[in-house]
Amino acid sequence: MDFASPLACGTLVQRYKRFFADIILDDGTEITAHCPNPGTMIGLNTPGLRTWISCSDNPKRKLAHTLELVEVCGGLVGVNTMTPNRLVAEALAADLIPELVGYTSHRREVKYGANSRVDFLLEAPGRQPCWLEVKNCHLLRAGAIAEFPDCIAARSLKHLKELTSMVEAGERAVMLFVIQRTDCQTFAACHDIDPAYASGLLEAAKLGVEVLSYACEISTQAIRIAAPLPWIGARELGLSER
């Protein structure tokens, strides 16, 4: 995914009310940017961090600027939670995720379960449908372990149950975590922040939901799906970590 135009660089003043971030651009301009991230952004919302911001020319937007990237420990982290679905759409079209190749149709936002919409429904003649949910992951607290979620994720837990129901109906279901940072080597569910989700992910995998995690390549020009990372929970179930 290429950014539509060059990103502006600035310094974070504060992130507040979840969806607002005050930033001082390098030219001295003070702006309030949309922060498209409902999580806590642990470690990514510290005043003084370097940030990169996109700007829209859509006159209907209340805030023209959007917080896209934060620099932490010399590396870039994507904080826009809408980015992963765009990355996955591009990766599916280019067959860049080996576990998900061979589908001729990639439909988005298809209704399923109890008043839910799946991120992608992958279909092809002669193959069982594949229900694909995508989650953004950018939390790193220790070592090189990417963690999800960074807050209580009741809606995400609901999605796991919806995916499990599709497996029980004889179809394929995949939970894909897109890790918007480059300094991680493994992925794990965050037990201490949301034990219900962590347990739910293990249970869903035990019942047949496939769990994938992919890191990204990130620059101020573009973000791309890169290499798969092993899921630590797979060891507990005796499954392949890929």
PAMARGU-874296 format. One line per 5 residues: number of its first residue (from 1); their letters; for each residue x, y, z negated of N, C-alpha, C. Coordinates in pm, 1 decimal. Last residue first. Layout:
NUM	A	X/Y/Z/X/Y/Z/X/Y/Z; ...
# end
This chain:
242	RESLG	307.2/-2200.5/-1183.7/280.0/-2118.1/-1066.8/141.1/-2145.9/-1015.3; 348.6/-2378.9/-1382.5/348.4/-2238.1/-1420.8/326.2/-2146.2/-1302.4; 134.8/-2660.4/-1396.1/241.7/-2590.7/-1327.0/233.5/-2443.3/-1363.0; 30.1/-2753.2/-1730.9/7.3/-2722.9/-1590.5/132.6/-2663.0/-1528.2; 9.2/-2800.4/-1999.0/81.1/-2898.9/-1918.6/59.5/-2879.2/-1770.8
237	LERAG	-92.9/-2606.6/-2152.6/-189.0/-2697.2/-2091.2/-122.0/-2806.8/-2009.3; 123.2/-2461.5/-2231.4/37.7/-2517.8/-2336.4/-59.0/-2621.8/-2280.8; 218.1/-2371.5/-1988.8/296.5/-2470.4/-2063.6/211.2/-2538.8/-2168.7; 43.6/-2175.4/-1915.6/41.9/-2300.8/-1841.3/117.0/-2410.7/-1914.9; 101.8/-1946.9/-2061.4/-6.4/-2034.0/-2106.6/-11.8/-2167.4/-2035.7
232	IWPLP	293.1/-1813.6/-1909.3/336.2/-1887.5/-2027.4/229.1/-1984.5/-2075.0; 321.1/-1816.0/-1570.6/226.6/-1788.4/-1678.7/262.4/-1875.1/-1797.3; 580.8/-1679.2/-1367.3/521.1/-1791.4/-1440.3/429.5/-1742.9/-1552.4; 507.8/-1466.9/-1088.8/570.6/-1484.4/-1219.3/504.1/-1602.3/-1289.7; 577.3/-1417.1/-738.3/495.6/-1472.1/-847.9/576.4/-1481.4/-976.0
227	AAIRI	682.6/-1100.1/-592.0/703.0/-1241.0/-627.3/609.6/-1287.7/-738.2; 470.9/-859.3/-472.2/603.3/-918.2/-452.0/603.4/-1065.7/-492.4; 266.7/-614.5/-329.9/269.0/-742.6/-399.9/402.8/-808.9/-368.9; 385.3/-276.6/-335.6/359.5/-400.5/-263.4/351.5/-517.2/-361.4; 357.7/71.0/-297.7/353.5/-42.0/-390.1/317.6/-165.1/-308.2
222	AQTSI	544.1/368.4/-198.8/454.4/254.9/-175.6/460.4/155.3/-290.1; 692.4/589.6/-279.6/631.1/590.3/-146.4/525.5/481.2/-129.7; 809.8/548.0/-514.7/722.2/664.6/-508.4/658.0/679.6/-370.8; 776.2/190.2/-555.2/855.2/310.9/-530.8/758.7/428.2/-529.4; 774.3/-145.7/-648.4/716.4/-12.4/-667.2/819.3/95.6/-634.8
217	ECAYS	658.8/-468.8/-611.3/768.3/-378.4/-577.9/708.9/-237.6/-578.8; 507.2/-667.2/-870.8/502.9/-573.8/-757.9/639.8/-511.3/-732.7; 412.9/-1007.1/-958.8/475.1/-877.4/-984.4/468.2/-792.4/-857.8; 132.9/-1209.3/-1023.4/229.6/-1159.2/-926.0/281.5/-1023.1/-968.3; -17.6/-1501.8/-1134.6/32.9/-1369.4/-1173.2/143.7/-1330.8/-1075.9
212	LVEVG	-306.1/-1708.5/-1155.3/-189.2/-1662.4/-1081.4/-146.0/-1527.2/-1136.5; -490.6/-1983.9/-1245.1/-435.7/-1858.0/-1295.9/-307.5/-1825.8/-1220.5; -794.3/-2142.2/-1164.0/-651.6/-2126.7/-1135.8/-605.9/-1988.6/-1181.3; -1015.5/-2320.5/-1359.8/-988.8/-2189.2/-1300.7/-837.5/-2175.7/-1282.3; -1044.4/-2565.3/-1496.9/-1020.9/-2565.4/-1353.3/-1002.3/-2431.4/-1285.4
207	LKAAE	-1054.6/-2583.6/-1767.2/-1173.3/-2629.4/-1695.0/-1160.1/-2615.9/-1543.4; -819.2/-2466.5/-1842.7/-838.8/-2607.8/-1875.8/-954.5/-2667.1/-1795.9; -872.5/-2205.9/-1771.2/-772.0/-2281.6/-1696.3/-787.3/-2431.2/-1720.0; -1061.8/-2143.1/-1967.2/-1099.1/-2138.2/-1825.9/-1001.8/-2218.9/-1741.6; -902.7/-2166.8/-2198.0/-1018.4/-2254.9/-2179.3/-1060.0/-2258.4/-2033.2
202	LLGSA	-715.9/-1960.7/-2157.2/-671.4/-2099.9/-2170.0/-785.8/-2196.9/-2143.6; -892.5/-1743.7/-2157.3/-811.4/-1772.1/-2039.3/-761.0/-1916.0/-2041.8; -999.6/-1752.0/-2414.8/-1086.9/-1772.9/-2300.3/-1009.8/-1804.9/-2174.1; -781.9/-1686.1/-2571.0/-839.0/-1820.6/-2582.8/-925.8/-1852.7/-2462.6; -755.3/-1420.4/-2482.0/-644.2/-1514.3/-2469.8/-693.6/-1658.8/-2477.3
197	YAPDI	-1004.3/-1312.0/-2555.1/-967.2/-1322.2/-2413.8/-854.9/-1423.9/-2394.7; -987.7/-1334.6/-2832.4/-1098.1/-1400.0/-2761.2/-1063.2/-1415.1/-2613.9; -768.7/-1178.8/-2908.1/-760.6/-1324.3/-2920.2/-870.7/-1397.1/-2844.8; -634.2/-911.2/-2815.3/-766.6/-967.2/-2785.5/-759.6/-1119.0/-2789.5; -390.9/-859.7/-2948.6/-481.2/-749.8/-2914.7/-622.4/-800.6/-2887.1
192	DHCAA	-269.7/-1109.1/-2985.7/-293.8/-1024.6/-3102.9/-389.5/-909.7/-3073.1; -252.8/-1230.9/-2729.2/-330.7/-1291.9/-2836.9/-364.1/-1194.0/-2948.7; -253.8/-1160.0/-2413.2/-217.4/-1088.8/-2535.0/-304.1/-1135.5/-2652.0; -115.1/-1398.0/-2188.1/-233.2/-1331.5/-2243.7/-195.5/-1274.3/-2379.2; 181.7/-1339.3/-1995.8/111.0/-1405.2/-2105.8/-14.7/-1327.3/-2140.1
187	FTQCD	444.1/-1390.9/-1758.5/314.9/-1331.2/-1792.6/251.7/-1409.6/-1905.8; 790.3/-1302.7/-1696.3/681.9/-1396.9/-1723.1/555.7/-1319.1/-1755.6; 947.3/-1088.0/-1631.8/987.3/-1219.1/-1579.8/880.7/-1326.4/-1601.5; 946.0/-737.9/-1551.2/888.8/-854.0/-1619.8/933.1/-983.9/-1552.4; 991.2/-493.3/-1429.3/1084.6/-537.8/-1532.0/1034.2/-657.9/-1610.7
182	TRQIV	818.3/-367.2/-1259.0/924.4/-448.0/-1198.1/1019.3/-509.2/-1300.1; 458.1/-349.5/-1250.8/587.8/-306.7/-1300.0/692.5/-406.7/-1251.4; 183.3/-441.2/-1235.3/232.8/-318.7/-1172.4/358.2/-265.2/-1241.7; 79.7/-743.9/-1168.6/164.8/-678.7/-1267.4/233.0/-559.0/-1202.2; -223.6/-882.8/-1136.2/-127.3/-803.6/-1059.6/-48.8/-718.5/-1158.8
177	FLMVA	-358.1/-1194.5/-1178.8/-308.5/-1078.4/-1250.9/-201.3/-1010.4/-1166.2; -634.9/-1371.8/-1079.1/-506.4/-1318.4/-1032.9/-470.9/-1191.6/-1110.3; -808.6/-1658.6/-1101.3/-784.8/-1536.0/-1176.4/-644.6/-1487.5/-1142.8; -1025.2/-1838.1/-889.0/-888.4/-1796.0/-918.4/-889.2/-1664.6/-996.0; -1209.9/-2124.5/-800.6/-1207.5/-1994.5/-867.0/-1065.4/-1962.8/-910.2
172	REGAE	-1407.8/-2323.9/-579.9/-1276.9/-2284.1/-629.0/-1285.2/-2145.8/-692.3; -1695.1/-2526.6/-675.3/-1621.9/-2435.7/-588.0/-1489.4/-2396.1/-653.4; -1860.0/-2673.0/-838.7/-1787.0/-2743.6/-734.3/-1708.2/-2655.1/-639.6; -1969.4/-2554.4/-1052.2/-2059.6/-2573.9/-937.4/-1988.7/-2639.7/-820.0; -1753.6/-2519.8/-1212.5/-1850.0/-2622.4/-1253.2/-1949.6/-2651.1/-1141.8
167	VMSTL	-1646.8/-2299.5/-1081.0/-1575.1/-2427.8/-1078.6/-1669.8/-2541.4/-1112.9; -1839.1/-2112.8/-1152.3/-1822.0/-2146.0/-1011.1/-1746.5/-2277.9/-995.3; -1801.9/-2095.6/-1426.6/-1929.9/-2147.7/-1377.4/-1920.9/-2184.9/-1229.3; -1552.7/-1974.9/-1435.9/-1567.4/-2112.9/-1483.0/-1696.6/-2174.8/-1431.3; -1619.6/-1719.3/-1350.4/-1533.1/-1803.8/-1267.7/-1546.3/-1950.4/-1306.6
162	EKLHK	-1772.5/-1637.9/-1570.9/-1834.9/-1645.8/-1438.1/-1752.2/-1735.1/-1346.0; -1579.5/-1639.3/-1767.9/-1692.1/-1731.7/-1780.7/-1763.8/-1747.2/-1647.0; -1417.7/-1433.8/-1674.7/-1362.5/-1569.2/-1688.4/-1474.2/-1673.2/-1695.8; -1594.2/-1219.1/-1696.8/-1552.4/-1263.7/-1564.0/-1492.1/-1404.1/-1568.7; -1605.9/-1193.4/-1973.9/-1726.9/-1231.6/-1900.6/-1690.1/-1283.7/-1761.1
157	LSRAA	-1350.1/-1097.3/-2015.4/-1384.8/-1229.3/-2067.2/-1510.4/-1281.6/-1997.8; -1380.8/-846.2/-1903.9/-1288.7/-940.8/-1840.7/-1314.3/-1082.9/-1888.3; -1553.2/-733.9/-2090.2/-1597.6/-750.3/-1951.1/-1508.6/-849.9/-1877.0; -1391.8/-728.1/-2319.6/-1514.0/-808.8/-2317.9/-1561.7/-834.3/-2174.9; -1113.6/-672.0/-2416.0/-1157.3/-680.8/-2276.2/-1279.4/-771.9/-2263.4
152	ICDPF	-938.0/-452.3/-2619.8/-1042.9/-554.2/-2616.7/-1107.2/-553.6/-2478.4; -623.6/-386.8/-2451.4/-733.2/-346.7/-2540.4/-835.4/-460.3/-2538.1; -456.2/-483.8/-2269.6/-396.3/-391.6/-2365.5/-502.1/-330.9/-2457.4; -484.1/-847.5/-2210.2/-513.9/-707.0/-2186.3/-439.8/-617.9/-2285.0; -162.6/-912.1/-2081.0/-297.7/-863.1/-2054.5/-389.7/-926.1/-2157.6
147	EAIAG	188.3/-852.8/-2037.2/74.5/-900.1/-2115.5/-55.7/-836.5/-2069.1; 508.0/-963.1/-1938.9/391.6/-880.8/-1906.4/271.6/-939.4/-1979.8; 810.6/-985.4/-2095.3/680.7/-1051.6/-2084.9/571.9/-949.5/-2054.1; 1074.8/-951.8/-2162.1/1035.0/-924.4/-2024.1/900.9/-990.3/-1995.6; 1087.3/-810.6/-2482.8/1148.2/-898.2/-2383.8/1110.2/-855.5/-2243.9
142	ARLLH	777.9/-645.1/-2551.1/901.9/-709.1/-2596.7/955.0/-800.7/-2487.3; 575.1/-514.9/-2415.5/612.3/-467.7/-2549.1/745.5/-524.6/-2595.7; 397.9/-410.4/-2143.8/519.1/-482.0/-2181.5/564.0/-426.5/-2315.3; 119.8/-388.4/-1932.6/167.7/-385.3/-2070.2/293.7/-470.4/-2085.9; -11.5/-395.9/-1696.1/106.2/-309.0/-1703.7/164.5/-300.2/-1844.3
137	CNKVE	-229.6/-541.3/-1469.3/-149.1/-566.3/-1588.6/-29.2/-472.2/-1587.4; -554.7/-578.0/-1339.3/-432.4/-498.8/-1345.5/-360.6/-526.3/-1477.0; -703.4/-863.0/-1187.3/-687.0/-775.5/-1303.7/-553.2/-702.9/-1296.4; -945.1/-1010.8/-980.5/-814.7/-945.1/-988.1/-811.8/-854.0/-1110.3; -1098.9/-1317.2/-883.6/-1101.4/-1196.9/-966.9/-958.9/-1143.5/-979.9
132	LWCPQ	-1241.4/-1500.4/-632.1/-1115.8/-1442.1/-678.0/-1138.4/-1314.1/-757.4; -1358.8/-1798.8/-525.7/-1400.9/-1678.5/-597.1/-1279.5/-1621.6/-668.7; -1370.5/-1962.9/-229.9/-1279.0/-1931.2/-338.9/-1320.4/-1797.5/-399.0; -1561.4/-2230.7/-83.5/-1537.1/-2088.6/-111.5/-1442.4/-2071.6/-229.8; -1403.7/-2506.9/78.9/-1491.2/-2457.9/-26.3/-1460.6/-2310.4/-51.7
127	RGPAE	-1387.1/-2527.7/436.7/-1321.6/-2515.0/306.6/-1422.6/-2466.6/203.3; -1510.4/-2524.5/681.5/-1456.1/-2651.1/634.1/-1385.2/-2644.7/501.1; -1431.0/-2190.8/752.7/-1504.4/-2311.4/792.8/-1434.5/-2437.5/741.0; -1376.7/-1989.7/462.5/-1327.3/-2040.0/590.3/-1406.2/-2165.3/624.7; -1348.3/-1720.1/225.8/-1423.1/-1826.7/293.1/-1354.6/-1865.8/423.0
122	LLFDV	-1336.1/-1554.4/-81.6/-1259.3/-1602.5/32.3/-1331.3/-1722.5/92.9; -1442.9/-1276.2/-230.6/-1490.1/-1410.3/-199.4/-1420.5/-1452.1/-70.9; -1321.0/-1057.8/-481.5/-1308.3/-1112.7/-345.8/-1373.6/-1250.3/-339.6; -1440.2/-973.2/-724.1/-1354.5/-882.8/-647.1/-1341.6/-928.5/-501.9; -1788.4/-1031.3/-782.6/-1651.8/-1081.2/-778.5/-1567.9/-987.4/-692.2
117	RSNAG	-2016.8/-888.9/-996.6/-1966.3/-886.8/-859.7/-1820.9/-932.0/-862.4; -2298.2/-988.4/-1201.2/-2157.6/-955.9/-1178.1/-2129.2/-948.7/-1029.2; -2535.5/-1096.4/-1315.0/-2522.9/-953.3/-1287.3/-2377.3/-908.4/-1273.3; -2405.7/-1378.8/-1372.5/-2508.5/-1299.5/-1439.9/-2480.7/-1150.7/-1420.5; -2289.9/-1497.4/-1051.3/-2308.5/-1508.1/-1195.1/-2423.5/-1423.6/-1247.5
112	YKVER	-2241.1/-1244.1/-795.7/-2238.0/-1382.2/-846.0/-2261.6/-1380.4/-996.2; -2200.1/-1042.0/-507.3/-2274.0/-1072.8/-629.2/-2257.7/-1220.5/-666.5; -1888.0/-924.7/-398.1/-2000.4/-1014.6/-372.0/-2068.3/-1050.8/-504.4; -1663.1/-750.5/-348.1/-1777.3/-711.1/-430.8/-1902.9/-792.9/-399.4; -1557.3/-851.3/-19.7/-1536.4/-784.4/-146.8/-1668.9/-752.7/-215.7
107	RHSTY	-1436.4/-1129.1/171.0/-1543.8/-1034.0/137.5/-1522.5/-978.0/-2.5; -1250.2/-1242.2/392.5/-1219.9/-1191.6/258.8/-1323.8/-1085.7/223.7; -1217.8/-1519.4/603.2/-1302.9/-1409.6/559.2/-1267.5/-1371.8/416.4; -1046.4/-1726.5/643.7/-1070.5/-1637.1/757.1/-1155.5/-1515.5/720.6; -780.2/-1858.9/460.4/-919.6/-1815.5/459.7/-940.8/-1710.8/568.7
102	GVLEP	-511.5/-1915.7/448.6/-599.8/-2006.8/520.8/-746.6/-1971.9/518.9; -375.1/-1854.7/117.2/-375.0/-1844.2/263.5/-477.8/-1940.4/322.4; -329.6/-1850.3/-154.9/-458.8/-1802.0/-105.4/-462.1/-1784.7/45.6; -77.7/-1920.7/-229.8/-187.8/-1999.1/-286.9/-323.1/-1962.6/-226.8; 84.0/-1721.8/-105.7/75.9/-1858.6/-51.3/-42.1/-1939.5/-102.8
97	ILDAA	20.9/-1416.8/-20.4/0.6/-1493.7/-143.3/-20.9/-1638.4/-101.1; 33.8/-1302.9/224.5/151.2/-1287.0/139.1/137.1/-1357.8/4.3; -133.4/-1269.2/453.6/-96.6/-1403.0/403.8/28.6/-1398.1/316.4; -230.2/-1022.5/513.5/-97.8/-1055.6/567.3/-47.8/-1192.4/521.6; -468.9/-1014.7/378.3/-471.2/-996.0/523.2/-339.8/-1037.8/587.4
92	LAEAV	-374.6/-1038.6/115.5/-457.1/-1144.8/174.4/-456.3/-1135.1/326.3; -241.6/-793.2/85.8/-166.4/-918.2/77.0/-244.4/-1035.1/137.4; -452.1/-609.6/103.6/-344.1/-606.5/201.9/-268.8/-738.9/204.0; -598.3/-690.5/-122.8/-662.3/-690.0/9.4/-556.4/-690.8/119.2; -409.9/-643.4/-325.0/-450.3/-781.2/-295.3/-516.7/-788.9/-158.5
87	LRNPT	-396.8/-364.3/-321.5/-277.4/-444.5/-295.1/-313.8/-586.6/-254.0; -657.4/-300.3/-392.9/-606.9/-258.3/-262.9/-483.8/-339.6/-224.2; -661.6/-407.3/-650.0/-752.8/-461.4/-548.3/-709.1/-421.7/-407.8; -456.2/-246.4/-780.7/-441.3/-390.0/-756.2/-535.4/-448.0/-651.2; -559.2/30.4/-799.0/-456.6/-8.7/-702.2/-449.9/-159.7/-678.0
82	MTNVG	-719.1/90.2/-1005.5/-786.0/62.2/-878.5/-687.5/12.2/-772.7; -562.5/160.5/-1217.7/-620.7/26.3/-1219.4/-701.8/-6.6/-1094.2; -265.4/314.6/-1217.2/-395.7/326.8/-1152.7/-456.6/187.4/-1141.0; -10.9/282.9/-1303.4/-114.9/291.3/-1406.4/-255.1/305.6/-1348.2; 293.7/126.4/-1236.2/167.3/172.4/-1179.9/58.7/170.5/-1285.1
77	VLGGC	611.2/231.7/-1328.7/497.4/147.8/-1366.2/371.9/207.6/-1304.9; 960.9/230.1/-1263.8/827.9/282.6/-1236.7/720.2/181.0/-1272.8; 1237.4/259.0/-1495.8/1158.0/188.1/-1395.8/1019.9/247.9/-1380.9; 1366.1/385.2/-1705.0/1428.0/388.1/-1573.8/1352.4/316.6/-1464.0; 1188.6/361.8/-1918.8/1318.5/293.1/-1922.5/1381.2/281.4/-1783.7
72	VEVLE	928.9/449.8/-1711.0/961.5/401.4/-1845.4/1092.3/323.5/-1837.3; 726.4/668.2/-1533.1/860.8/611.4/-1543.9/890.4/576.1/-1688.6; 416.6/607.3/-1380.2/487.6/658.5/-1497.0/624.7/592.4/-1499.0; 184.7/686.3/-1118.0/302.5/617.3/-1169.2/358.1/687.2/-1292.0; -64.9/828.9/-1085.7/-37.7/702.1/-1018.2/73.2/620.8/-1086.2
67	LTHAL	-321.7/1046.1/-1156.1/-198.8/989.1/-1210.8/-178.1/849.2/-1151.9; -447.6/1267.9/-919.6/-462.7/1136.5/-982.6/-327.0/1088.4/-1031.8; -616.3/1582.1/-855.8/-496.2/1502.2/-879.2/-528.8/1369.9/-950.2; -859.4/1711.0/-842.7/-792.1/1677.8/-716.6/-676.7/1580.8/-736.6; -1153.2/1656.2/-1004.7/-1009.5/1669.1/-1026.9/-937.5/1623.5/-900.2
62	KRKPN	-1395.5/1637.6/-874.9/-1381.8/1734.7/-983.7/-1234.6/1761.5/-1013.8; -1440.0/1612.0/-523.2/-1377.9/1562.8/-645.6/-1367.4/1673.2/-749.8; -1525.5/1729.4/-295.0/-1628.4/1682.0/-387.2/-1569.9/1630.9/-519.5; -1315.4/1784.5/-125.7/-1372.3/1896.3/-202.1/-1476.6/1852.5/-304.5; -1029.8/1601.4/-97.2/-1174.9/1584.7/-98.2/-1238.5/1694.4/-184.5
57	DSCSI	-762.1/1589.2/-91.8/-821.1/1711.6/-36.2/-972.8/1702.5/-26.7; -573.2/1472.4/-371.9/-676.7/1451.9/-271.6/-728.3/1586.0/-221.7; -255.2/1371.5/-469.8/-348.5/1483.3/-459.9/-445.0/1458.0/-345.0; -78.5/1178.5/-720.7/-130.4/1199.1/-585.6/-229.2/1315.0/-587.4; 210.3/1192.4/-923.8/68.2/1222.9/-908.1/33.6/1238.6/-761.6
52	WTRLG	420.5/1055.2/-1163.8/401.0/1086.3/-1022.6/251.8/1089.9/-994.3; 615.2/1146.7/-1456.0/496.6/1094.7/-1389.3/497.5/1132.4/-1241.5; 812.2/1093.8/-1743.7/805.9/1139.3/-1605.7/687.4/1071.2/-1536.9; 703.3/1170.4/-2076.9/736.2/1074.0/-1972.6/725.9/1138.4/-1834.5; 606.5/1358.6/-2252.7/744.0/1372.9/-2207.2/784.2/1274.1/-2099.9
47	PTNLG	397.3/1157.6/-2456.7/430.8/1289.9/-2403.3/579.5/1298.1/-2367.2; 315.9/831.2/-2359.2/396.8/912.7/-2450.2/427.5/1048.9/-2388.5; 182.4/631.3/-2232.9/112.0/758.9/-2251.6/186.1/852.2/-2347.3; 288.1/384.2/-2229.7/285.4/455.8/-2102.4/218.5/592.0/-2112.8; 265.6/245.2/-2462.9/399.7/268.9/-2412.3/405.8/350.3/-2284.8
42	IMTGP	-54.2/140.6/-2376.1/50.5/133.6/-2478.2/188.1/150.2/-2413.4; -304.6/196.0/-2254.0/-178.2/236.7/-2192.2/-65.8/242.9/-2295.1; -558.5/121.0/-2320.0/-487.3/204.6/-2415.9/-356.8/258.1/-2358.6; -775.4/145.0/-2024.1/-705.3/78.5/-2133.4/-635.0/176.0/-2225.9; -886.0/258.7/-1802.2/-967.7/257.7/-1923.2/-897.9/197.4/-2044.2
37	NPCHA	-762.0/469.6/-1567.2/-719.7/356.6/-1648.7/-798.8/358.1/-1779.5; -697.0/705.3/-1391.8/-787.5/593.9/-1362.1/-747.8/466.0/-1434.7; -698.0/1014.7/-1479.5/-619.5/898.4/-1522.1/-707.6/774.9/-1505.2; -680.8/1313.5/-1302.7/-763.4/1196.7/-1335.1/-670.3/1081.2/-1369.2; -500.5/1588.0/-1448.6/-517.1/1483.2/-1347.8/-613.8/1376.3/-1397.2
32	TIETG	-456.8/1920.8/-1477.2/-523.6/1808.1/-1541.7/-554.3/1707.3/-1433.0; -146.3/2108.0/-1461.1/-266.7/2048.4/-1403.0/-329.2/1949.6/-1500.0; 70.6/2375.2/-1422.8/4.1/2289.0/-1519.6/-127.8/2239.4/-1460.8; 370.2/2425.3/-1243.3/223.9/2427.0/-1242.0/167.7/2331.4/-1346.3; 642.7/2389.7/-1229.3/589.2/2468.4/-1339.3/437.9/2475.5/-1345.9
27	DDLII	733.5/2215.4/-1046.7/736.9/2356.0/-1005.9/678.3/2448.3/-1112.8; 686.6/1970.6/-1161.9/824.3/2020.7/-1161.2/834.5/2166.8/-1119.3; 384.3/1998.7/-1358.1/459.2/1961.3/-1239.5/597.8/2025.4/-1241.7; 265.5/1881.4/-1648.6/335.2/1998.4/-1595.9/419.2/1951.9/-1477.4; -54.6/1746.9/-1724.4/79.4/1727.9/-1669.0/135.6/1862.5/-1625.6
22	DAFFR	-297.8/1569.7/-1895.7/-240.7/1701.4/-1870.4/-93.7/1683.3/-1832.8; -536.5/1343.0/-1801.0/-395.2/1357.6/-1833.8/-350.7/1499.1/-1798.1; -826.2/1145.6/-1868.5/-765.7/1275.7/-1839.9/-618.9/1275.1/-1880.6; -958.6/917.6/-1953.3/-949.8/943.4/-1809.9/-890.7/1079.4/-1772.5; -931.3/896.5/-2244.5/-904.1/785.8/-2151.9/-875.9/828.9/-2009.0
17	KYRQV	-905.8/1124.9/-2390.8/-1039.7/1083.4/-2348.6/-1032.3/978.0/-2238.9; -571.4/1187.5/-2267.0/-677.2/1196.3/-2366.3/-812.1/1159.2/-2304.2; -228.3/1238.0/-2260.8/-337.2/1162.7/-2198.5/-446.7/1154.1/-2304.4; -8.8/1517.9/-2224.5/-93.8/1431.2/-2305.3/-191.6/1356.7/-2216.6; 209.5/1574.0/-2055.2/186.3/1651.5/-2176.8/102.6/1570.3/-2273.8
12	LTGCA	446.1/1434.1/-1841.3/320.7/1413.8/-1913.2/316.3/1497.9/-2040.3; 581.0/1607.3/-1570.2/603.1/1556.4/-1705.2/469.7/1547.6/-1778.4; 610.1/1520.5/-1217.5/588.4/1609.0/-1330.6/615.7/1540.1/-1462.4; 584.6/1520.2/-861.4/649.9/1472.4/-983.6/627.4/1572.5/-1096.0; 357.9/1411.7/-610.6/421.6/1519.2/-686.2/478.1/1461.9/-815.6
7	LPSAF	397.1/1196.0/-330.1/352.6/1218.6/-467.0/428.3/1334.6/-528.7; 299.2/1237.5/11.5/403.7/1238.0/-92.0/348.2/1269.3/-230.3; 2.3/1043.4/90.3/86.7/1161.1/106.4/191.9/1158.2/-3.1; -92.4/786.7/49.2/-140.1/862.1/165.3/-55.4/984.9/194.3; 131.1/524.0/-22.5/58.4/640.9/-70.9/26.9/730.8/48.3
2	DM	81.6/200.3/106.2/154.1/326.3/112.8/68.5/437.0/51.5; 84.1/-118.1/0.0/0.0/0.0/0.0/87.8/123.3/0.0
# end
